[in-house]
Amino acid sequence: MDLHARIASGSPPQILDVRTEREWRASRIEGAFNAPITSLHATLQGLDLEPQHPVVAICLSAHRSIPAVRALRDAGFSDVCQLRGGMLAWWKAGLPAVEGP
């Protein structure tokens, strides 16, 4: 099941957006947590992510989300994946995004 369908199903995964805060504020998937990949290790504990609940890591083009998936797995998260194609694919598909602070 793709991410948009999982969100619409009423049982969405936790979404971790590892782009910069500026990128995240410009356009993001509603409900996504933001923790830039450059500070993910330092901020992971304070994000209130549940290790037993699925997590989808996202970035702009799916390059920064790869190390995020590794970091989450190293931290004990077992059901972790990345959004294939990142936000570029999300926008291209015309899927909903939130803008602003």
SEPA-298143 format. One record per residue: x, y, z of N, C-alpha, C in turn. Coordinates in steps of 0.1 Angstrom, whole numbers, plus 5000, padded with zeros to 4 digits. Example, Ala and Ser with C-alpha at 12.3 -4.5 7.8 and 13.67 -1.06 7.14 Angstrom:
2
513249435078512349555078513249675078/512849785071513749895071512950005079/
This chain:
101
500949885000500050005000500950125000/500650224992501450344991501150435003/502050535005501850625017500550705017/500150755006498950835005497750745009/497750625004496650525008496650495022/497850475028498050445042497450555051/497750685047497250795054495750805053/495250785041493750785039493050675046/493750565049493150445055492750465070/493250575076492950605090493850545099/494850465094495950405102497250445096/497550575096498750625090500050585098/501150575090502450555097502950685103/503950685111504550805115505450855104/505450985101506151035089507251125095/508551085091509651165096510351225084/510251355083510751435072512151485076/513151445069514551475073515151585064/514351665058514751785050515051895060/515652005056515852115064514552175069/514652245080513352315085512752405074/513652475067513152565057512352485046/512952375041512252295031510952245037/510952195049509752135056508652245057/509052365061507952475062507452515048/508252505038507752535025506652445020/506752315022505852215018506152085024/505052025030505251895037504051815037/504151685041502951605042502351635056/501151655057500451685069500751585080/501151625092501451545103502851495104/503651535094505051485095505851555106/506751475112507651525121508851575113/509551685118510751735111511951715119/512951655114514251635121515251625109/515951745106516951735095517951625097/518351565087519251445087520551485094/520951615093522251655100522151655115/520951655120520851655135519951545140/519651445131518751335135519151255147/520451225148520851145160520651215173/520951345173520751425185519351455189/518451455179517051495182516051375182/516551255178515651145177514851115190/515551115201514851085214513651185217/513851305213512751405216511651415206/511551335197510551345186509251275190/509151205200507951125204507551025193/508450965186508150865177508050735185/507050645181506850525188507650415181/508550345187509350245180508550125175/507450095181506649985177505650015165/505550145162504650195151505450215138/504950185126505650205114506050355112/507250365106507750505103508150505088/507750615081508150635068509050765068/510350745064511250865063511150925049/511151055049511051125036512051245035/512451275023513251385020512851445007/513751515000513351574987513351464976/514451394975514551294964514851154968/514751124981515050994986516450964989/517351054989518751034992519051055007/518451155013518751175028517951075036/516851025030516050935038516750795040/517650765032518350635033519150625046/519950725049520650725063519650735074/518550805072517550815083516950675086/516650595076516150465078517150385086/518450395082519450325090519550365104/519450495107519550555120518350505129/517150505123515950455130516050305133/516550225124516750085127517750065138/518850145137519850135148519250175161/518250255161517650305174516550215179/516250105172515350005176513950005169/513850085159512650085151512749975141/511749885141511749775132511049785119/509949865119509149885107509350025101/510450035093510850165088511150145073/510650245065510950255051511050395047/511450415034511550555029510450575018/510050705016509150735006509950734993/509650634984510350624972510150754963/511250814959511150934951511051064959/510851044972510751164981509651254978/509751384982508751484980508551514966/509651504958509551534943508451444937/508451314941507451214936506151254941/506051294954504751324960504151444953/504951544950504351664943504051634929/504851554922504551514908503251444907/502951364917501651284917500451374921/500751504925499651594928499051564942/499751504950499251464964499251584973/498451584983498251704992499451735000/499751865001500951905010500452035017/501052055029500752165037501952265036/501652395035502652495034502552595046/503652655049503752755060504152695073/504252775083504752735096503852635103/
